[in-house]
Structure formats: structure tokens, C-alpha cells
Amino acid sequence: MNEILRILPEKIKQAVELHCASKWGELEEIRLRLNQPVELNFHHNIEWLESIEFSVKDSIYVLNQLSNHSLYRLEDELREGYITISGGHRVGLAGEVTTLEGKIKHLQYITFFNIRIAREVEQIATPFIHLLRENGSYVNTLIIGPPQTGKTTLLRDLARVISDNNSYGPQKVGIIDERSEIAASVNGIPQHNVGLRTDVLDACPKVAGMMMMIRSMSPDILIVDEIGKQEDVDAMMEAVFAGVNIICTVHGSSIEELQKRPSMTSLFDYQVFKRFIILQKDEKNYFNIEIFSSDNKKLTNLVKER
């Protein structure tokens, strides 16, 4: 947790360390809002540091720590509304937005921070990895789920299992890690275990990265997180037609919902995906993993405790 603690002002750091000493493993988010107490989101509940109010001075400190006292270096990240730090943790940002011709130009007066804790969980993909194969090879797979249902965690473990799997023979895996969340690379070195035969393009836009990875590293499987824009889909179609299988994630709650999105139309028209993994989290914080084939046949339903 040192990557997270280092960006917090001293008084907040000490309070968080004391409050979370016995339950670090349950902490999911630290939310900081100007002139409000610090919010701690755990697996099963929300708690507040009532005695600690997040001040303007605190917000400046956090921004300086995130940017190493040079905000202009983070101009692209600020436009996207988040910054990924060492360890794969993501810090979401909100404040005043300025636009130019309908597009976000700057995010300024940043007074809201959401520090999302990234965790590496291995072996969650192992029980169903065989269901993602047909005729001796892995098939194109789409992982669907709302925020905080473990999409990136599952994607990371799939990369590791496919890369290392001895039952079916290890495959060459290429990760396009646009937000540095899957492999959590620091200076090009993955901090998470993504497998022995995995290559990573870190902080690389998906659109440019997919064909770049295919040309340079000849992967058997491409791993991509959070598709959604039309250009993402177009790049993915190009990769599929180049003969590479893809496993990717998308925000959503069902296949039917995705079929209504204009940007996803071509993927369904060409029946690109042969498997769909639906992730949901219930009120008891159990994660439900449902796997469907392209003909809407349910292949399995797993329940995992967080």
C-alpha cells in the first residue's frame, strides 16, 4: 500500500493507516472531497474519518504527489479524468472542466479524488479456462460488467493462465495496457504477474497499439481493457481480420444492452465474439461469473467471494 500512502497528506496518511490496520485487504476505495471528511469504501461497508476534513492544501499536496510537482506532464491523463500510479492503482479526478469545440480541453480546480485499490488475484480464471476454447484454440471473448466487478482482475489472470498454461500449451499473449492497470508496469516492467510468454505495450492507446503489437510481437492472443469508442471497435475488427484472437472488457450489464450500442454493431453483425463472460456483484459482495456461447447458451455459473 506504500504507493497509495505516499500520495496522501501526513495527517490523512496516519489516520488511514490507523483505521485500516486490521483490514487493508478489504479496502476498495479512498474518496477525498474538498471540505468533506475522508470516505473509506470496504468490501461490505462504507466508513468515514469524521475528524479529518480534506482541505485545499491537501488537494494541492495530492496533485503534486501524483504529478511529481509538474501537472503539465499529466495533461493527457487529466483530460481522461484519471491517473494510474505504481501498483496499478487508479486515481479518478473531478473538478471544473473546460471544453473546446465540444471536446474536453482541461480539467482544472481538481477537488474530488477517488483512489481505487488494485489487487492481484491469481487462479480465478483456471476453473473455466477450458470453456474459452473451440477446436483446439482460444476464441474471441468479451468480458462484460459494471464498474468494480473485477473485469481487469479477471483479464489479468486470463493473460497469465493462457501465457503459462501447460495443459493446452502456453500461448504468446500481447497486452495493450492503455491505462497501465493490467500489468501495472513501472518503467516498462510489469509489477503484476501476467505470465512468462506475455508482452506488454504500456500506456499505449488501444487504436495504435493493437496493430503495433501484431506487427512487432506476433501474439496468439491480444488482451485489451475497456473498449467502447468506435475507433476501439474499428481497430479490434482490423486485428481480428489479421487472424489474432482477442479477449477484452467492456462496461455493461448484459449482452442485450451492448447490442443496442451503435459503436458495438459491427462486432455483433460479424459475430466476432464466441464467448461472453458476464460479471455481477450482489449485495453480499459475492461475484457471479456467467459464461455464454455466441448462441446464448449458458456454459457455467460460478460464484466467488471477494
Disulfide bonds with the S-S distance in Angstrom:
none
